[in-house]
Amino acid sequence: MDYSKSGNPKGARSTLRGPDHGQKGAPRQVKPPRETQEQLLARMKAAAAAKKDPRA
């Protein structure tokens, strides 16, 4: 009996992945620069001030 032919078929091993997946030889993904703490605090204060002022 040929046991290699029994069972479920093997899945495709060499299928290409989606375009968002970094392929071999693809350029590295560049992450956007992180926000500094001063920028974060300024943004949070502006959002809090805008929330307090009903006219804005």
C-alpha positions as CSV (number, residue, x, y, z in Angstrom):
1,M,0.0,0.0,0.0
2,D,1.2,3.5,-0.9
3,Y,0.9,5.5,2.3
4,S,2.1,8.7,0.7
5,K,-1.2,9.0,-1.2
6,S,-3.4,8.6,1.8
7,G,-4.8,11.5,3.9
8,N,-5.6,15.1,3.0
9,P,-3.8,16.8,0.1
10,K,-0.9,19.1,1.1
11,G,-1.5,22.8,0.9
12,A,0.4,25.0,-1.5
13,R,3.7,26.0,-0.1
14,S,5.0,28.5,-2.6
15,T,2.0,30.8,-2.9
16,L,2.8,34.5,-2.8
17,R,1.4,36.5,0.0
18,G,-0.4,39.8,-0.2
19,P,1.2,43.0,-1.3
20,D,1.4,44.3,2.3
21,H,3.6,41.4,3.3
22,G,7.3,42.3,3.1
23,Q,8.7,40.0,0.4
24,K,12.3,38.9,0.2
25,G,14.3,41.7,-1.3
26,A,11.5,44.3,-0.7
27,P,12.5,47.7,0.8
28,R,12.0,48.0,4.5
29,Q,8.9,49.6,5.8
30,V,9.6,53.1,7.2
31,K,7.6,53.9,10.3
32,P,6.4,57.5,10.8
33,P,8.4,59.4,13.5
34,R,7.0,59.2,17.0
35,E,5.4,62.2,18.6
36,T,7.5,63.8,21.4
37,Q,6.1,64.3,24.8
38,E,5.9,68.0,24.3
39,Q,3.9,67.6,21.1
40,L,1.6,65.1,22.8
41,L,0.9,67.4,25.8
42,A,0.2,70.3,23.5
43,R,-2.2,68.2,21.4
44,M,-4.0,66.9,24.5
45,K,-4.3,70.5,26.0
46,A,-5.7,71.8,22.7
47,A,-8.2,69.0,22.6
48,A,-9.2,69.6,26.3
49,A,-9.6,73.4,25.6
50,A,-11.7,72.7,22.5
51,K,-13.9,70.4,24.5
52,K,-14.4,73.0,27.3
53,D,-15.3,75.9,25.0
54,P,-18.8,75.2,23.5
55,R,-18.4,78.0,20.9
56,A,-15.5,76.4,19.2
